[in-house]
């Protein structure tokens, strides 16, 4: 018999390790970060502890799966929805386990008057999103999800339908010709117009992060599902980035000293997390030093341009600049977070950069 427990964070963290094993590409967030994300006191996404719940499935003393149920109040208000969200859905290839977990999440949503349930959201559209539907053999970068092939099948068996197709990409920095992204004449015109790049260093990190948040909110305003990110939310999400950022590979583009666009990139920490088991221990400093000496993968977390500067070639110029800086710093590949099929401009830019598709993802939803 499947037992569903609520609020068992240790079992919640352990679930994917228990059901997937150590031979899959799955990588967990740090236990401390997961605990911070799932805290009403610490995470500004949640107004009260009633805004989310964590569930784990158990059988014969073993943890067999997990799921969150939560509400994103700002998204529902912005788009006029009565939607509950699920996230962190990981479970064994067992329809009984999946049905028990999803039923608890559905009951949680119905009890609060929601008429649909959609996921994965871990925990918003600006964090890890989607259920993997192809590319299962490819190791994820930081901020990319990974799940086994049986998850989409288990969701569909429970009546969930896929929607909102997305793709993540990988660029081989060693082979990419950055001049393909933007012609030299266009590049020179932008530079002649007063455009300059400012790196994001520790001394300027707080100010530059706020610049990038404002650029994010302006540049993504018309994107599907986007909800403006508050300063508290942005700083909360960026907290762990401060310890791993490489100032060489992020930049704010300025025109006459005024921020016009930004690219936030970080080293991919997934190899380090995997080696550490995503927990702090006595060996953590050694793993961190080893990671810094062997950084070869980077990930672009965010790239955006203010509306008044869009359509002039600034986006490809920023990407070309950052990829060049990554190459100079010794990085070999760069991953990117999801691009929706509906975002034709970003897909064209990825193609020009020589990016190869890494993962295919969908959201899965159900009317309650």
C-alpha positions as CSV (number, residue, x, y, z in Angstrom):
1,X,0.0,0.0,0.0
2,X,1.3,3.5,-0.9
3,X,1.5,5.9,2.1
4,X,1.6,9.6,1.3
5,X,3.3,11.8,3.9
6,X,3.2,15.6,4.1
7,X,6.0,17.8,5.2
8,X,8.9,15.3,5.4
9,X,11.7,17.3,3.9
10,X,14.4,14.7,4.4
11,X,12.3,12.1,2.4
12,X,11.5,14.8,-0.2
13,X,15.2,15.4,-0.8
14,X,16.0,11.7,-0.8
15,X,13.2,10.6,-3.2
16,X,14.9,11.1,-6.6
17,X,18.2,9.6,-5.4
18,X,16.2,6.6,-4.2
19,X,14.1,6.0,-7.3
20,X,16.6,7.0,-10.0
21,X,19.9,5.8,-8.6
22,X,23.3,7.2,-9.4
23,X,23.6,6.2,-13.0
24,X,21.2,8.7,-14.4
25,X,21.9,12.4,-15.2
26,X,19.7,13.7,-12.4
27,X,21.3,16.4,-10.2
28,X,19.6,17.8,-7.1
29,X,19.7,21.3,-5.7
30,X,21.7,21.6,-2.5
31,X,19.7,20.3,0.5
32,X,20.1,23.7,2.1
33,X,18.8,25.5,-1.0
34,X,15.8,23.2,-1.3
35,X,15.0,23.8,2.4
36,X,15.2,27.5,1.7
37,X,13.0,27.4,-1.4
38,X,10.3,25.4,0.5
39,X,10.0,27.8,3.4
40,X,7.2,30.4,3.9
41,X,9.4,32.3,6.2
42,X,12.3,32.7,3.7
43,X,10.8,32.4,0.2
44,X,9.1,35.7,-0.7
45,X,7.0,33.7,-3.4
46,X,4.8,32.4,-0.6
47,X,2.6,34.7,1.5
48,X,1.8,32.0,4.1
49,X,2.7,28.3,4.8
50,X,-0.7,27.5,3.3
51,X,0.5,28.5,-0.2
52,X,2.4,25.2,-0.7
53,X,2.7,21.7,0.4
54,X,5.3,18.9,-0.1
55,X,4.3,15.3,-0.4
56,X,6.3,12.0,-0.5
57,X,5.2,8.5,-1.3
58,X,6.4,5.6,0.8
59,X,6.0,1.8,0.5
60,X,7.6,-0.9,2.6
61,X,9.7,1.6,4.4
62,X,11.2,3.0,1.2
63,X,10.5,6.5,-0.3
64,X,9.1,6.1,-3.8
65,X,8.4,9.6,-5.1
66,X,7.7,13.2,-4.3
67,X,5.7,16.3,-5.5
68,X,4.9,19.8,-4.5
69,X,1.6,21.6,-4.8
70,X,1.6,25.4,-4.6
71,X,0.1,28.6,-5.8
72,X,1.8,31.5,-7.6
73,X,-0.6,34.2,-6.5
74,X,1.0,36.9,-8.7
75,X,0.7,34.7,-11.8
76,X,-3.0,33.9,-11.1
77,X,-3.8,37.6,-10.6
78,X,-1.9,38.7,-13.7
79,X,-3.5,36.2,-16.0
80,X,-6.9,35.9,-14.3
81,X,-6.4,32.2,-13.5
82,X,-7.6,29.7,-10.9
83,X,-4.6,27.6,-11.2
84,X,-2.7,25.4,-8.9
85,X,0.9,24.3,-9.7
86,X,2.8,21.2,-9.1
87,X,6.6,20.8,-9.1
88,X,9.5,18.5,-8.2
89,X,7.5,15.6,-9.6
90,X,9.9,12.6,-9.3
91,X,8.7,9.1,-8.8
92,X,9.4,5.4,-9.6
93,X,8.0,3.9,-12.8
94,X,4.8,2.8,-11.0
95,X,1.3,4.1,-11.9
96,X,0.2,3.5,-8.3
97,X,2.8,5.8,-6.9
98,X,2.3,8.5,-9.5
99,X,-1.5,8.4,-9.1
100,X,-1.2,8.6,-5.3
101,X,1.1,11.7,-5.5
102,X,-0.9,13.5,-8.2
103,X,-4.2,12.8,-6.4
104,X,-2.9,14.5,-3.2
105,X,-1.7,17.5,-5.2
106,X,-5.0,17.7,-7.0
107,X,-6.9,17.5,-3.7
108,X,-4.8,20.3,-2.3
109,X,-5.6,22.4,-5.3
110,X,-9.3,21.7,-5.3
111,X,-9.6,22.5,-1.6
112,X,-8.3,26.0,-2.4
113,X,-10.8,26.6,-5.3
114,X,-8.4,26.0,-8.2
115,X,-9.8,24.6,-11.4
116,X,-6.6,23.3,-13.0
117,X,-3.2,22.0,-12.1
118,X,-0.1,22.6,-14.2
119,X,3.6,21.7,-13.9
120,X,6.4,21.1,-13.4
121,X,7.2,24.5,-11.9
122,X,10.2,24.4,-9.5
123,X,8.8,26.9,-8.4
124,X,8.1,29.6,-11.0
125,X,8.5,30.1,-14.7
126,X,11.8,31.9,-13.9
127,X,13.2,28.8,-12.3
128,X,13.3,25.2,-13.4
129,X,10.3,24.5,-15.6
130,X,8.8,21.6,-17.5
131,X,8.8,17.8,-17.7
132,X,11.5,16.3,-19.9
133,X,10.0,14.6,-23.0
134,X,13.2,14.0,-25.1
135,X,17.0,14.3,-24.7
136,X,17.0,12.0,-21.6
137,X,20.6,11.0,-22.3
138,X,21.9,14.5,-21.9
139,X,23.2,15.8,-18.6
140,X,21.5,18.9,-17.4
141,X,23.2,22.2,-16.7
142,X,22.4,24.3,-13.6
143,X,18.8,25.5,-13.8
144,X,17.8,22.8,-16.2
145,X,15.5,19.9,-15.2
146,X,16.0,16.2,-15.8
147,X,13.6,13.4,-15.5
148,X,13.3,9.8,-16.8
149,X,11.2,8.8,-19.8
150,X,8.4,7.3,-17.7
151,X,7.3,10.6,-16.1
152,X,5.4,11.9,-19.2
153,X,3.8,8.5,-19.6
154,X,2.7,8.4,-15.9
155,X,1.2,12.0,-16.2
156,X,-0.7,11.1,-19.3
157,X,-2.1,8.0,-17.6
158,X,-3.5,10.2,-14.9
159,X,-5.2,12.5,-17.5
160,X,-2.6,15.2,-17.9
161,X,-2.0,16.7,-21.4
162,X,1.3,18.2,-22.7
163,X,1.4,21.8,-23.8
164,X,3.8,24.8,-24.1
165,X,6.7,22.9,-25.8
166,X,10.2,24.2,-25.0
167,X,13.8,23.3,-25.8
168,X,17.1,23.8,-24.0
169,X,20.3,24.2,-26.0
170,X,24.1,23.7,-25.7
171,X,26.7,25.7,-27.6
172,X,30.2,24.3,-28.2
173,X,32.2,27.5,-27.5
174,X,35.3,26.1,-29.1
175,X,33.7,25.8,-32.5
176,X,31.2,28.7,-32.5
177,X,32.0,31.5,-34.8
178,X,30.6,34.5,-32.9
179,X,30.8,36.7,-36.0
180,X,27.8,34.7,-37.4
181,X,25.6,36.3,-34.7
182,X,26.1,39.8,-35.9
183,X,27.8,41.4,-38.9
184,X,30.8,43.5,-38.2
185,X,29.2,46.7,-39.6
186,X,26.2,46.3,-37.2
187,X,28.6,45.6,-34.4
188,X,30.7,48.7,-35.1
189,X,27.5,50.8,-35.4
190,X,26.4,49.8,-31.9
191,X,29.9,50.4,-30.4
192,X,30.0,53.8,-32.2
193,X,26.7,54.7,-30.7
194,X,28.2,54.6,-27.2
195,X,27.5,51.0,-26.3
196,X,29.9,49.4,-23.8
197,X,30.1,46.3,-21.6
198,X,30.6,46.4,-17.9
199,X,31.5,43.1,-16.1
200,X,29.6,42.1,-13.0
201,X,32.2,42.0,-10.2
202,X,31.6,41.3,-6.5
203,X,32.1,45.0,-5.7
204,X,29.3,45.9,-8.1
205,X,27.2,42.8,-7.7
206,X,24.2,44.2,-5.8
207,X,23.8,47.2,-8.1
208,X,24.3,45.1,-11.3
209,X,21.8,42.5,-10.1
210,X,19.2,45.2,-9.6
211,X,20.0,46.5,-13.1
212,X,19.5,43.0,-14.5
213,X,16.2,42.6,-12.6
214,X,14.8,45.8,-14.1
215,X,16.0,44.7,-17.6
216,X,14.4,41.3,-17.1
217,X,11.0,42.8,-16.1
218,X,11.0,45.2,-19.1
219,X,12.4,42.8,-21.7
220,X,10.2,39.8,-20.8
221,X,7.0,41.8,-20.1
222,X,5.1,40.4,-23.1
223,X,6.4,36.8,-22.8
224,X,3.8,34.0,-22.1
225,X,3.6,33.2,-18.4
226,X,6.0,36.0,-17.4
227,X,5.3,37.7,-14.1
228,X,7.4,40.7,-13.0
229,X,9.9,39.6,-10.4
230,X,10.1,41.7,-7.2
231,X,13.4,42.8,-5.8
232,X,12.9,40.4,-2.8
233,X,12.3,37.4,-5.1
234,X,15.2,38.2,-7.4
235,X,17.6,38.6,-4.5
236,X,16.3,35.4,-2.9
237,X,16.9,33.5,-6.2
238,X,20.3,35.0,-6.7
239,X,21.5,34.4,-3.2
240,X,23.3,31.1,-4.1
241,X,24.7,32.6,-7.3
242,X,26.9,35.1,-5.4
243,X,29.2,32.3,-4.3
244,X,29.7,30.7,-7.7
245,X,29.6,33.7,-10.1
246,X,32.5,34.1,-12.4
247,X,32.8,37.9,-13.1
248,X,34.4,37.2,-16.5
249,X,31.2,35.8,-18.1
250,X,28.4,38.1,-17.1
251,X,28.0,41.7,-18.2
252,X,25.7,44.7,-18.4
253,X,25.5,46.5,-21.7
254,X,25.4,50.2,-21.2
255,X,24.7,53.1,-23.6
256,X,26.3,56.3,-22.4
257,X,26.5,54.8,-18.9
258,X,22.8,53.8,-18.8
259,X,21.9,50.0,-18.6
260,X,20.4,48.8,-21.9
261,X,20.8,45.0,-21.6
262,X,22.3,42.3,-19.5
263,X,23.6,38.7,-19.7
264,X,23.8,36.7,-16.5
265,X,25.9,33.6,-16.8
266,X,27.4,31.3,-14.2
267,X,29.6,28.3,-14.2
268,X,27.7,25.0,-14.3
269,X,27.9,23.7,-10.8
270,X,26.0,20.4,-11.5
271,X,29.2,18.3,-11.7
272,X,30.2,19.7,-8.2
273,X,26.7,19.0,-6.8
274,X,26.8,15.5,-8.1
275,X,30.1,14.8,-6.6
276,X,29.0,16.2,-3.2
277,X,25.6,14.5,-3.2
278,X,24.1,18.0,-3.0
279,X,24.9,18.2,0.7
280,X,27.5,20.2,2.6
281,X,30.2,18.1,4.4
282,X,33.8,18.2,5.4
283,X,34.9,17.7,1.8
284,X,32.9,20.7,0.5
285,X,35.9,23.1,0.3
286,X,37.9,20.5,-1.6
287,X,35.0,20.0,-4.1
288,X,34.6,23.8,-4.5
289,X,38.4,24.2,-5.2
290,X,38.3,21.3,-7.7
291,X,35.3,22.8,-9.4
292,X,37.0,26.2,-9.8
293,X,40.1,24.7,-11.3
294,X,38.2,22.5,-13.7
295,X,35.3,24.7,-14.8
296,X,34.5,23.9,-18.5
297,X,30.7,24.3,-18.7
298,X,28.8,27.6,-18.2
299,X,25.1,28.3,-18.4
300,X,23.4,31.5,-19.5
301,X,20.7,32.1,-16.9
302,X,19.2,35.2,-18.4
303,X,19.7,37.5,-21.3
304,X,17.5,40.5,-22.1
305,X,17.4,44.0,-23.7
306,X,15.3,46.9,-22.8
307,X,12.4,47.5,-25.3
308,X,13.9,50.8,-26.6
309,X,17.0,49.0,-27.6
310,X,15.4,45.9,-29.1
311,X,15.6,45.2,-32.9
312,X,19.0,46.8,-33.2
313,X,21.3,43.8,-32.9
314,X,22.1,44.2,-29.2
315,X,20.9,40.8,-28.2
316,X,23.3,38.9,-30.6
317,X,26.1,41.3,-29.8
318,X,25.7,40.6,-26.0
319,X,25.7,36.8,-26.7
320,X,28.8,37.1,-29.0
321,X,30.6,39.1,-26.3
322,X,29.8,36.7,-23.5
323,X,30.7,33.6,-25.5
324,X,34.0,35.2,-26.4
325,X,34.7,35.9,-22.8
326,X,33.8,32.3,-21.9
327,X,36.2,31.1,-24.5
328,X,39.0,33.3,-23.2
329,X,38.3,32.0,-19.7
330,X,38.7,28.4,-20.7
331,X,35.1,27.3,-20.9
332,X,34.2,24.8,-23.6
333,X,30.4,24.6,-23.7
334,X,27.5,26.8,-22.6
335,X,24.0,25.7,-21.8
336,X,20.9,27.8,-21.9
337,X,17.7,27.6,-20.0
338,X,14.5,26.8,-21.9
339,X,13.2,28.6,-25.0
340,X,9.6,28.2,-25.9
341,X,8.6,27.2,-29.4
342,X,6.6,30.4,-29.6
343,X,9.8,32.5,-29.2
344,X,10.9,32.5,-32.8
345,X,13.5,35.3,-32.4
346,X,15.4,33.5,-29.6
347,X,15.3,30.2,-31.5
348,X,16.8,32.0,-34.6
349,X,19.6,33.4,-32.4
350,X,20.3,30.0,-30.9
351,X,20.5,28.6,-34.5
352,X,22.9,31.3,-35.6
353,X,25.1,30.6,-32.6
354,X,25.4,27.0,-33.7
355,X,23.5,25.7,-30.7
356,X,22.3,22.1,-30.6
357,X,19.1,21.0,-29.0
358,X,19.8,19.4,-25.6
359,X,16.4,18.7,-24.0
360,X,12.8,18.8,-25.1
361,X,10.2,19.8,-22.4
362,X,6.5,20.3,-22.0
363,X,4.2,21.5,-19.3
364,X,1.5,19.0,-18.3
365,X,-1.9,20.2,-17.2
366,X,-5.2,18.8,-16.1
367,X,-8.6,20.4,-15.5
368,X,-9.9,19.6,-12.0
